[in-house]
Amino acid sequence: MENYDRNKARTWGAFHNDEQQQGPTSSGWQVGEPLRRRDPPNNLPRASQRKWNTKGRARQADAQDRQAVRLIEHCDNDAEARWRANQPPADSVRIPDELVLRDKTDAFGKYHETLARQHGTYIHSDHARGQGGSRSFGIWGEQDAVVATKGAIAHWIEESGYGSKKSARSAHFSKVVSLTPKLRERAERAWEREVRKQRFRRHPPMDVPFGAIGSFHWPMKEYRPEEILGASHEAFDPIRMDCSCYIVFIAALSLFRVMGKQTEVKASLQRIRQTCFQIAARQCNPVRLYLLHWPDAEQIPLFVYLKTYDAPATSSPELLKDATDTKSRKAPRGDGYGHHDKTLQDAQKQTRSSVERLRNTILATLARLHYYRGHVQMRIRLGTFLANQYMETQDGVYDLDEYESMLQMSQFTGEVTQELGDKATEQALLQALQKTTDLVTPSEATVHDLTSVKPVYAVAFVFSDSAGDYRLTVEWHKAYDETTDKTHFEIFSKKWTRLERDTSALTSLLDIALCDLSTSSAWQFDILASSQVIDEIKLSPQLLAFSLNLAIDPDAAAKTRRNETFVRFNPYPNLTSFQQRTSYQYTLFNSDYTLELSRFQDRTYHSRDKGFPTTTVSEPRWSLTVYRKAWDAMLAGNERLPVGERADWLHDVATWFPQDIGPGSTEVDERRPGQGWMQLLEKLGRIEGIVGEVKEKIEEEEEEEDDLIGGMTVG
């Protein structure tokens, strides 16, 4: 960075001219290695030459297969680019101060800016204070569009009661109440600060001297800056305005110049550097691991066979067969229990190693997410482990050592089902869970009985879009209205996200399965993300109308045993899938972990030109998830993360897996931060044990029933 005292300060024009003749005067800041695309890990065992089954589900694209995602959602149009280039406006218009100072039409901008965007123009005022009760705004853009914008603004002023027709006021525009002197002065100061900030978004004046000029070399050869930052590098606008610096890109030298005061230039360079970290955070390859653990270390199988897994039934089986070959989905299961070379100590050591590797991998992944901008969620789910892409054998049986080696091969892929796996167990689990008063307690302080826990209703819609599908999630809670003495449903949360192209699900950043071969069950540790969180006001009018018209049908919501949609919504042509969930949430004793048992059902929509029915409906199934609401609270900071900033949460084991606190729990020992992690694993073991007990009881009842029927037949 070049520093100048007051007597030696130079203008941008003089500095730029010298640079064109002599080349760059400083190497500036450089960040190269962290942003280089990483090759796939080469420390995995090489795939065997034997034949592999590859008919399973397609593997999610790695980072090198993904396209770069822009850091800004709305890029400059041609009109705003002219304003940045300090070109004069095509026309101007005066707007009353009361409208622009008090206007809170939307969070994306004032209403005059909304009108300008609708007509493809740009409007801006450089005046810090108004004159005669109004202030002048310049309008940039094509002449026809500028005339249309000016007319729309004039109509808005007239209808708001500030035009020549004082009595004319449309129902579309509410009356603007005059500001009190104190509020007006506050609004004027805020406007003045904003005008000062906005000037740094434009090209720097050539004749103004700067105290310091810094350089930052663009480190990524794979992408041009405009591909990620916008044509005018408008993604840096928050840095420009927060640090009061001009930032320009010199294409011939592939570097950014930052101009301003010395301390502000240093702060800008630091945030530009961290912006590169944010870009790199989106390019990291997902972590996939398949680990084995032995709940009963004395029972080690000699062999592993692949048992066919029946997917949830649908209303259109032929469509399911076309989408994925369900016969290729197999659930690994241990068999041949007896004398094995793996001793009790070896099995216990392998379990400890898997658990330690799991913990370290989770924390390492979280450490990479400090700079990730977008929606991130972390969940632990119990399901059935399936081998999707595996090495084939003649008899479909593996030696245990052979199966363990296959899990480490790069070609092997697997997944943990969303549903628990056994339909009868799923349907009986809610009642069994409501009796485990020594494991869970109601999450709400006002509820004292596990059977009185009210369900939470949630939906997830996916809408197709060429730039990446939209995903809408909405959650309703039951609420009591004292005035009407009735219960009603109110929206607890609503979120719009944009998915990566060519995918209809959140991007997996962490995918680890901790598998138990004795039951084919597995705990899935997931970190899922979406790089863009969309403000509802920035949606198209059609999507916004769809979102605003969602409603719960109380009668359908009460009938949880029927395959009925409990949410009412208007038809939308781009809707591709829809999932509804009815969830029962409990808190695990002496902790803040939430155990969520959910009944979910999927609906997929298809076009008729393929010969398929319009809708494919899957049978309702049940899922079991464990998480902390504190995880969501910490990761929510990534959704609002400014450009060039870092999420301030810690990624240590004590923060994410705290020790138990409460009656009967062991005393917190700060010298053993990993104690909370081991306590979590104990809780997961207890949950899995309850699921196993329910399944065993059902199997015993079925055997007794079969024996009874057999005896009646003989008689």
VEXTILO-258825 format. One line per field, with one value per residue (C-alpha): x, y, z; residue number from 1; residue in three letters. Coordinates in steps of 0.5 Angstrom, whole numbers. Example, Ala and Ser with C-alpha at 12.3 -4.5 7.8 and 13.67 -1.06 7.14 Angstrom:
<nuros>
X: 25;27
Y: -9;-2
Z: 16;14
n: 1;2
res: ALA;SER
</nuros>
This chain:
<nuros>
X: 0;3;2;2;3;-1;5;6;-1;-3;-9;-12;-11;-3;-2;-6;-2;4;2;0;8;12;7;5;9;7;6;0;-3;-3;-8;-7;-6;-12;-17;-14;-19;-17;-16;-20;-16;-11;-10;-16;-15;-15;-22;-21;-21;-28;-34;-38;-46;-47;-54;-56;-57;-53;-47;-48;-43;-36;-34;-30;-36;-40;-41;-39;-44;-45;-44;-49;-56;-58;-53;-53;-57;-54;-57;-54;-47;-48;-49;-43;-38;-40;-44;-50;-57;-62;-67;-69;-75;-77;-80;-83;-78;-84;-84;-77;-75;-81;-82;-81;-85;-80;-73;-70;-71;-75;-81;-78;-73;-78;-81;-74;-72;-79;-77;-70;-67;-63;-65;-61;-60;-53;-57;-56;-61;-68;-70;-77;-79;-77;-70;-68;-67;-63;-65;-61;-62;-65;-70;-76;-75;-73;-80;-84;-80;-81;-89;-90;-86;-91;-97;-94;-93;-100;-104;-100;-103;-97;-99;-103;-109;-109;-116;-114;-111;-112;-113;-106;-102;-104;-103;-96;-96;-92;-86;-85;-79;-75;-76;-75;-68;-66;-69;-65;-58;-59;-60;-54;-50;-53;-51;-44;-43;-46;-41;-36;-40;-38;-32;-26;-25;-19;-17;-18;-12;-12;-8;-7;-7;-7;-7;-10;-8;-14;-12;-17;-15;-21;-26;-26;-28;-34;-37;-37;-37;-42;-40;-38;-36;-42;-41;-36;-41;-42;-34;-34;-39;-37;-30;-31;-26;-26;-25;-23;-21;-15;-16;-9;-6;-11;-11;-16;-14;-17;-16;-18;-15;-10;-14;-20;-16;-13;-20;-22;-16;-17;-25;-23;-18;-24;-29;-24;-24;-32;-31;-27;-32;-37;-32;-30;-31;-36;-34;-36;-35;-38;-36;-37;-38;-40;-45;-44;-37;-37;-42;-38;-40;-36;-39;-43;-49;-53;-61;-66;-69;-76;-77;-83;-89;-92;-98;-94;-89;-87;-85;-80;-77;-75;-72;-68;-67;-69;-67;-60;-61;-58;-58;-51;-52;-48;-48;-45;-43;-38;-31;-27;-20;-23;-22;-26;-21;-20;-28;-28;-21;-25;-31;-27;-23;-29;-32;-26;-25;-33;-32;-26;-29;-35;-31;-26;-32;-35;-28;-29;-36;-34;-34;-40;-45;-52;-57;-53;-56;-53;-57;-57;-61;-63;-64;-62;-56;-56;-50;-52;-45;-41;-37;-41;-39;-41;-46;-47;-43;-37;-32;-32;-25;-27;-33;-29;-24;-29;-32;-26;-26;-27;-32;-37;-43;-48;-54;-58;-65;-70;-75;-73;-73;-78;-86;-89;-83;-84;-92;-91;-85;-89;-93;-87;-83;-89;-87;-80;-80;-73;-70;-75;-79;-84;-80;-85;-85;-92;-93;-92;-95;-91;-98;-100;-94;-97;-95;-91;-93;-88;-88;-82;-84;-79;-80;-76;-72;-66;-62;-63;-69;-73;-74;-79;-80;-86;-87;-93;-95;-102;-103;-109;-113;-116;-121;-124;-123;-120;-114;-111;-105;-99;-93;-87;-82;-81;-75;-74;-67;-64;-61;-55;-57;-59;-61;-67;-64;-60;-52;-49;-42;-42;-44;-42;-46;-44;-46;-49;-48;-52;-58;-57;-58;-54;-54;-53;-49;-51;-49;-53;-53;-56;-51;-57;-62;-68;-72;-79;-80;-75;-79;-83;-90;-92;-88;-90;-97;-96;-93;-98;-104;-101;-106;-107;-113;-115;-119;-114;-108;-112;-113;-105;-107;-110;-106;-109;-105;-106;-104;-108;-104;-106;-103;-96;-94;-86;-88;-84;-84;-87;-86;-91;-89;-92;-87;-87;-81;-78;-72;-67;-66;-61;-59;-62;-62;-68;-71;-76;-80;-84;-89;-87;-90;-87;-91;-87;-90;-89;-91;-95;-91;-87;-93;-93;-99;-99;-97;-93;-95;-91;-93;-93;-87;-83;-76;-72;-68;-63;-61;-60;-63;-57;-54;-59;-58;-51;-51;-56;-51;-48;-55;-54;-46;-44;-39;-32;-34;-33;-38;-36;-38;-33;-32;-29;-33;-35;-39;-43;-43;-44;-44;-50;-53;-58;-60;-57;-52;-44;-41;-38;-31;-28;-21;-25;-29;-30;-34;-41;-39;-39;-45;-49;-47;-50;-56;-56;-55;-61;-65;-63;-64;-71;-72;-70;-74;-80;-78;-77;-83;-87;-83;-85;-92;-92;-89;-94;-100;-97;-96;-103;-106;-101;-104;-111;-110;-107;-113
Y: 0;7;12;19;25;32;35;29;27;25;25;19;22;23;16;13;16;14;7;6;9;5;-1;-2;1;-4;-11;-10;-15;-22;-28;-34;-41;-41;-40;-45;-51;-57;-63;-69;-72;-77;-81;-85;-93;-94;-97;-104;-107;-111;-109;-104;-103;-96;-95;-92;-85;-80;-77;-69;-65;-63;-56;-56;-58;-52;-45;-39;-36;-28;-25;-20;-22;-16;-13;-6;-4;0;6;5;4;11;14;10;13;20;21;27;25;25;28;31;31;34;30;33;32;29;23;21;22;18;13;6;2;-4;-6;-6;2;8;8;12;7;2;6;7;-1;-2;2;0;7;9;15;19;25;28;34;33;38;40;47;49;43;38;36;34;27;26;20;16;11;11;17;13;10;16;20;14;14;21;20;15;19;25;20;18;25;27;21;22;29;33;35;41;37;37;33;27;21;14;8;5;11;12;19;21;24;30;29;32;37;32;26;31;33;26;24;29;27;20;22;27;21;16;22;22;14;14;18;12;8;12;12;17;24;25;31;30;28;22;20;13;8;1;-5;-12;-17;-21;-28;-33;-35;-39;-33;-26;-21;-19;-26;-26;-19;-16;-12;-5;-10;-7;-13;-8;-3;-4;-4;3;6;3;5;11;9;9;2;1;-5;-5;-10;-10;-11;-15;-11;-7;0;3;10;14;15;11;7;7;4;-1;-3;-4;-8;-13;-14;-15;-20;-23;-23;-28;-32;-32;-34;-40;-42;-44;-48;-53;-60;-63;-68;-75;-81;-88;-90;-96;-97;-103;-102;-109;-110;-117;-119;-118;-121;-125;-123;-117;-118;-113;-113;-110;-104;-102;-95;-91;-93;-88;-87;-88;-94;-94;-86;-88;-94;-89;-84;-89;-96;-98;-105;-103;-100;-105;-104;-107;-112;-116;-124;-130;-128;-132;-133;-127;-124;-118;-118;-114;-109;-108;-107;-102;-98;-98;-95;-90;-88;-87;-83;-78;-78;-76;-70;-68;-67;-64;-58;-58;-57;-51;-48;-47;-44;-37;-34;-38;-33;-36;-41;-47;-52;-58;-64;-71;-76;-83;-88;-94;-94;-96;-97;-94;-95;-101;-107;-113;-120;-127;-129;-122;-123;-119;-121;-116;-114;-113;-109;-104;-103;-102;-96;-93;-93;-87;-90;-92;-88;-89;-85;-85;-85;-80;-85;-89;-95;-100;-98;-101;-99;-92;-92;-94;-90;-84;-87;-91;-84;-81;-86;-85;-79;-81;-79;-73;-67;-62;-57;-51;-49;-49;-56;-62;-68;-71;-73;-66;-63;-60;-61;-56;-56;-55;-55;-54;-52;-52;-48;-49;-43;-43;-39;-44;-47;-43;-46;-44;-47;-45;-47;-46;-46;-47;-41;-39;-32;-30;-25;-30;-36;-40;-43;-41;-43;-37;-37;-38;-38;-37;-37;-37;-39;-41;-48;-49;-50;-57;-59;-59;-60;-56;-57;-62;-59;-65;-72;-77;-84;-87;-94;-100;-107;-111;-107;-103;-97;-91;-84;-79;-72;-67;-60;-57;-50;-46;-40;-35;-33;-29;-23;-24;-17;-19;-24;-24;-22;-29;-32;-27;-28;-35;-34;-29;-34;-40;-42;-48;-53;-54;-60;-63;-62;-65;-72;-74;-81;-79;-78;-71;-64;-60;-53;-50;-46;-43;-47;-45;-48;-48;-52;-58;-61;-60;-64;-63;-65;-66;-65;-67;-63;-66;-63;-69;-69;-64;-61;-56;-62;-62;-69;-68;-74;-72;-75;-73;-74;-72;-70;-69;-65;-67;-64;-68;-68;-74;-79;-79;-76;-69;-71;-77;-78;-82;-85;-82;-84;-82;-79;-78;-72;-69;-62;-56;-49;-46;-49;-45;-39;-39;-40;-35;-30;-33;-31;-24;-24;-17;-18;-18;-20;-26;-30;-29;-36;-41;-47;-51;-57;-54;-49;-54;-60;-57;-61;-63;-58;-60;-65;-72;-69;-70;-63;-59;-60;-54;-58;-64;-60;-66;-69;-66;-70;-76;-75;-73;-80;-83;-80;-82;-89;-89;-86;-92;-97;-95;-95;-102;-104;-102;-106;-112;-112;-111;-117;-121;-120;-122;-128;-130;-128;-133;-138;-137;-137;-143;-147;-145;-148;-155;-156
Z: 0;-2;4;3;8;7;3;-2;-3;-10;-15;-18;-25;-24;-20;-26;-31;-28;-27;-35;-36;-31;-29;-22;-16;-11;-11;-6;-2;-5;-3;-8;-5;-1;-7;-12;-13;-10;-13;-10;-4;-7;0;-1;-3;-10;-13;-14;-22;-20;-23;-19;-19;-21;-22;-15;-14;-17;-13;-12;-16;-12;-12;-18;-22;-19;-22;-19;-15;-15;-9;-11;-13;-16;-21;-24;-30;-36;-33;-26;-30;-33;-26;-23;-29;-27;-34;-33;-32;-38;-34;-27;-23;-16;-10;-4;2;6;1;1;8;11;5;8;2;2;5;-2;-3;-3;-8;-13;-13;-14;-20;-23;-23;-26;-32;-33;-30;-24;-20;-15;-11;-9;-5;2;4;0;-2;-2;1;-4;-7;-14;-17;-23;-28;-32;-38;-45;-46;-47;-40;-37;-39;-37;-30;-29;-31;-26;-21;-22;-22;-15;-12;-15;-12;-5;-4;-6;-13;-16;-14;-7;-6;-11;-7;-9;-5;-7;-3;4;7;9;16;17;21;28;28;32;27;21;23;25;18;15;18;16;9;9;12;6;1;3;3;-4;-7;-6;-11;-17;-20;-16;-19;-22;-19;-12;-8;-3;3;1;-5;-4;-8;-8;-14;-16;-14;-18;-25;-26;-25;-27;-22;-26;-26;-18;-16;-22;-28;-24;-18;-14;-9;-6;-5;2;3;-1;4;10;9;5;0;-8;-11;-18;-22;-27;-32;-35;-28;-25;-19;-15;-13;-6;-5;1;8;11;16;12;6;11;13;6;4;10;8;0;2;7;1;-3;3;2;-5;-3;2;-3;-7;-2;-3;1;6;6;11;12;19;23;30;35;40;42;42;43;37;31;24;20;14;11;6;2;3;-2;1;-1;-2;1;-4;-9;-13;-19;-18;-26;-25;-19;-23;-28;-24;-20;-20;-13;-14;-14;-7;-2;6;9;14;19;19;21;29;32;33;29;28;31;38;43;44;37;36;42;39;32;35;39;33;29;34;35;27;27;32;29;22;24;28;22;17;22;22;14;15;18;11;8;6;6;10;13;18;22;24;26;23;25;19;15;11;4;-1;-7;-11;-9;-11;-14;-11;-14;-8;-6;1;3;9;14;12;5;7;11;5;0;5;4;-3;-7;-12;-6;-5;0;4;10;9;11;14;20;15;19;17;23;28;25;27;34;36;38;43;46;46;50;55;56;62;64;57;54;57;53;50;52;59;60;58;63;60;54;51;51;46;40;33;29;22;16;9;4;-4;-9;-16;-22;-25;-30;-25;-20;-16;-11;-4;0;8;12;19;23;31;34;38;43;42;48;45;41;46;40;37;30;26;26;22;26;21;13;9;1;-1;-8;-10;-14;-21;-23;-16;-12;-5;-1;-2;2;6;11;10;15;17;23;21;26;22;27;25;18;22;22;25;19;21;16;14;9;6;0;-2;-3;2;-2;1;0;-3;-8;-11;-18;-16;-18;-13;-8;-9;-8;-1;2;0;4;9;14;14;21;19;15;20;25;21;22;20;13;6;6;5;11;7;2;-4;-11;-17;-20;-26;-24;-18;-18;-11;-4;2;9;16;22;28;35;39;45;50;52;59;62;56;50;45;41;39;33;31;24;20;13;6;-1;-7;-14;-20;-27;-34;-38;-44;-41;-41;-33;-29;-26;-19;-16;-8;-3;3;9;13;20;21;27;28;34;34;38;37;39;32;28;32;31;24;22;23;16;13;14;14;10;4;7;14;18;23;30;33;36;32;39;42;48;44;39;44;51;57;61;66;71;76;76;71;72;74;69;68;64;63;59;54;50;55;52;46;49;53;46;44;50;48;41;44;48;43;38;44;44;37;37;43;39;33;38;41;34;32;38;37;30;31;37;32;27;32;34;26;25;31;29;22;25;29
n: 1;2;3;4;5;6;7;8;9;10;11;12;13;14;15;16;17;18;19;20;21;22;23;24;25;26;27;28;29;30;31;32;33;34;35;36;37;38;39;40;41;42;43;44;45;46;47;48;49;50;51;52;53;54;55;56;57;58;59;60;61;62;63;64;65;66;67;68;69;70;71;72;73;74;75;76;77;78;79;80;81;82;83;84;85;86;87;88;89;90;91;92;93;94;95;96;97;98;99;100;101;102;103;104;105;106;107;108;109;110;111;112;113;114;115;116;117;118;119;120;121;122;123;124;125;126;127;128;129;130;131;132;133;134;135;136;137;138;139;140;141;142;143;144;145;146;147;148;149;150;151;152;153;154;155;156;157;158;159;160;161;162;163;164;165;166;167;168;169;170;171;172;173;174;175;176;177;178;179;180;181;182;183;184;185;186;187;188;189;190;191;192;193;194;195;196;197;198;199;200;201;202;203;204;205;206;207;208;209;210;211;212;213;214;215;216;217;218;219;220;221;222;223;224;225;226;227;228;229;230;231;232;233;234;235;236;237;238;239;240;241;242;243;244;245;246;247;248;249;250;251;252;253;254;255;256;257;258;259;260;261;262;263;264;265;266;267;268;269;270;271;272;273;274;275;276;277;278;279;280;281;282;283;284;285;286;287;288;289;290;291;292;293;294;295;296;297;298;299;300;301;302;303;304;305;306;307;308;309;310;311;312;313;314;315;316;317;318;319;320;321;322;323;324;325;326;327;328;329;330;331;332;333;334;335;336;337;338;339;340;341;342;343;344;345;346;347;348;349;350;351;352;353;354;355;356;357;358;359;360;361;362;363;364;365;366;367;368;369;370;371;372;373;374;375;376;377;378;379;380;381;382;383;384;385;386;387;388;389;390;391;392;393;394;395;396;397;398;399;400;401;402;403;404;405;406;407;408;409;410;411;412;413;414;415;416;417;418;419;420;421;422;423;424;425;426;427;428;429;430;431;432;433;434;435;436;437;438;439;440;441;442;443;444;445;446;447;448;449;450;451;452;453;454;455;456;457;458;459;460;461;462;463;464;465;466;467;468;469;470;471;472;473;474;475;476;477;478;479;480;481;482;483;484;485;486;487;488;489;490;491;492;493;494;495;496;497;498;499;500;501;502;503;504;505;506;507;508;509;510;511;512;513;514;515;516;517;518;519;520;521;522;523;524;525;526;527;528;529;530;531;532;533;534;535;536;537;538;539;540;541;542;543;544;545;546;547;548;549;550;551;552;553;554;555;556;557;558;559;560;561;562;563;564;565;566;567;568;569;570;571;572;573;574;575;576;577;578;579;580;581;582;583;584;585;586;587;588;589;590;591;592;593;594;595;596;597;598;599;600;601;602;603;604;605;606;607;608;609;610;611;612;613;614;615;616;617;618;619;620;621;622;623;624;625;626;627;628;629;630;631;632;633;634;635;636;637;638;639;640;641;642;643;644;645;646;647;648;649;650;651;652;653;654;655;656;657;658;659;660;661;662;663;664;665;666;667;668;669;670;671;672;673;674;675;676;677;678;679;680;681;682;683;684;685;686;687;688;689;690;691;692;693;694;695;696;697;698;699;700;701;702;703;704;705;706;707;708;709;710;711;712;713;714;715
res: MET;GLU;ASN;TYR;ASP;ARG;ASN;LYS;ALA;ARG;THR;TRP;GLY;ALA;PHE;HIS;ASN;ASP;GLU;GLN;GLN;GLN;GLY;PRO;THR;SER;SER;GLY;TRP;GLN;VAL;GLY;GLU;PRO;LEU;ARG;ARG;ARG;ASP;PRO;PRO;ASN;ASN;LEU;PRO;ARG;ALA;SER;GLN;ARG;LYS;TRP;ASN;THR;LYS;GLY;ARG;ALA;ARG;GLN;ALA;ASP;ALA;GLN;ASP;ARG;GLN;ALA;VAL;ARG;LEU;ILE;GLU;HIS;CYS;ASP;ASN;ASP;ALA;GLU;ALA;ARG;TRP;ARG;ALA;ASN;GLN;PRO;PRO;ALA;ASP;SER;VAL;ARG;ILE;PRO;ASP;GLU;LEU;VAL;LEU;ARG;ASP;LYS;THR;ASP;ALA;PHE;GLY;LYS;TYR;HIS;GLU;THR;LEU;ALA;ARG;GLN;HIS;GLY;THR;TYR;ILE;HIS;SER;ASP;HIS;ALA;ARG;GLY;GLN;GLY;GLY;SER;ARG;SER;PHE;GLY;ILE;TRP;GLY;GLU;GLN;ASP;ALA;VAL;VAL;ALA;THR;LYS;GLY;ALA;ILE;ALA;HIS;TRP;ILE;GLU;GLU;SER;GLY;TYR;GLY;SER;LYS;LYS;SER;ALA;ARG;SER;ALA;HIS;PHE;SER;LYS;VAL;VAL;SER;LEU;THR;PRO;LYS;LEU;ARG;GLU;ARG;ALA;GLU;ARG;ALA;TRP;GLU;ARG;GLU;VAL;ARG;LYS;GLN;ARG;PHE;ARG;ARG;HIS;PRO;PRO;MET;ASP;VAL;PRO;PHE;GLY;ALA;ILE;GLY;SER;PHE;HIS;TRP;PRO;MET;LYS;GLU;TYR;ARG;PRO;GLU;GLU;ILE;LEU;GLY;ALA;SER;HIS;GLU;ALA;PHE;ASP;PRO;ILE;ARG;MET;ASP;CYS;SER;CYS;TYR;ILE;VAL;PHE;ILE;ALA;ALA;LEU;SER;LEU;PHE;ARG;VAL;MET;GLY;LYS;GLN;THR;GLU;VAL;LYS;ALA;SER;LEU;GLN;ARG;ILE;ARG;GLN;THR;CYS;PHE;GLN;ILE;ALA;ALA;ARG;GLN;CYS;ASN;PRO;VAL;ARG;LEU;TYR;LEU;LEU;HIS;TRP;PRO;ASP;ALA;GLU;GLN;ILE;PRO;LEU;PHE;VAL;TYR;LEU;LYS;THR;TYR;ASP;ALA;PRO;ALA;THR;SER;SER;PRO;GLU;LEU;LEU;LYS;ASP;ALA;THR;ASP;THR;LYS;SER;ARG;LYS;ALA;PRO;ARG;GLY;ASP;GLY;TYR;GLY;HIS;HIS;ASP;LYS;THR;LEU;GLN;ASP;ALA;GLN;LYS;GLN;THR;ARG;SER;SER;VAL;GLU;ARG;LEU;ARG;ASN;THR;ILE;LEU;ALA;THR;LEU;ALA;ARG;LEU;HIS;TYR;TYR;ARG;GLY;HIS;VAL;GLN;MET;ARG;ILE;ARG;LEU;GLY;THR;PHE;LEU;ALA;ASN;GLN;TYR;MET;GLU;THR;GLN;ASP;GLY;VAL;TYR;ASP;LEU;ASP;GLU;TYR;GLU;SER;MET;LEU;GLN;MET;SER;GLN;PHE;THR;GLY;GLU;VAL;THR;GLN;GLU;LEU;GLY;ASP;LYS;ALA;THR;GLU;GLN;ALA;LEU;LEU;GLN;ALA;LEU;GLN;LYS;THR;THR;ASP;LEU;VAL;THR;PRO;SER;GLU;ALA;THR;VAL;HIS;ASP;LEU;THR;SER;VAL;LYS;PRO;VAL;TYR;ALA;VAL;ALA;PHE;VAL;PHE;SER;ASP;SER;ALA;GLY;ASP;TYR;ARG;LEU;THR;VAL;GLU;TRP;HIS;LYS;ALA;TYR;ASP;GLU;THR;THR;ASP;LYS;THR;HIS;PHE;GLU;ILE;PHE;SER;LYS;LYS;TRP;THR;ARG;LEU;GLU;ARG;ASP;THR;SER;ALA;LEU;THR;SER;LEU;LEU;ASP;ILE;ALA;LEU;CYS;ASP;LEU;SER;THR;SER;SER;ALA;TRP;GLN;PHE;ASP;ILE;LEU;ALA;SER;SER;GLN;VAL;ILE;ASP;GLU;ILE;LYS;LEU;SER;PRO;GLN;LEU;LEU;ALA;PHE;SER;LEU;ASN;LEU;ALA;ILE;ASP;PRO;ASP;ALA;ALA;ALA;LYS;THR;ARG;ARG;ASN;GLU;THR;PHE;VAL;ARG;PHE;ASN;PRO;TYR;PRO;ASN;LEU;THR;SER;PHE;GLN;GLN;ARG;THR;SER;TYR;GLN;TYR;THR;LEU;PHE;ASN;SER;ASP;TYR;THR;LEU;GLU;LEU;SER;ARG;PHE;GLN;ASP;ARG;THR;TYR;HIS;SER;ARG;ASP;LYS;GLY;PHE;PRO;THR;THR;THR;VAL;SER;GLU;PRO;ARG;TRP;SER;LEU;THR;VAL;TYR;ARG;LYS;ALA;TRP;ASP;ALA;MET;LEU;ALA;GLY;ASN;GLU;ARG;LEU;PRO;VAL;GLY;GLU;ARG;ALA;ASP;TRP;LEU;HIS;ASP;VAL;ALA;THR;TRP;PHE;PRO;GLN;ASP;ILE;GLY;PRO;GLY;SER;THR;GLU;VAL;ASP;GLU;ARG;ARG;PRO;GLY;GLN;GLY;TRP;MET;GLN;LEU;LEU;GLU;LYS;LEU;GLY;ARG;ILE;GLU;GLY;ILE;VAL;GLY;GLU;VAL;LYS;GLU;LYS;ILE;GLU;GLU;GLU;GLU;GLU;GLU;GLU;ASP;ASP;LEU;ILE;GLY;GLY;MET;THR;VAL;GLY
</nuros>
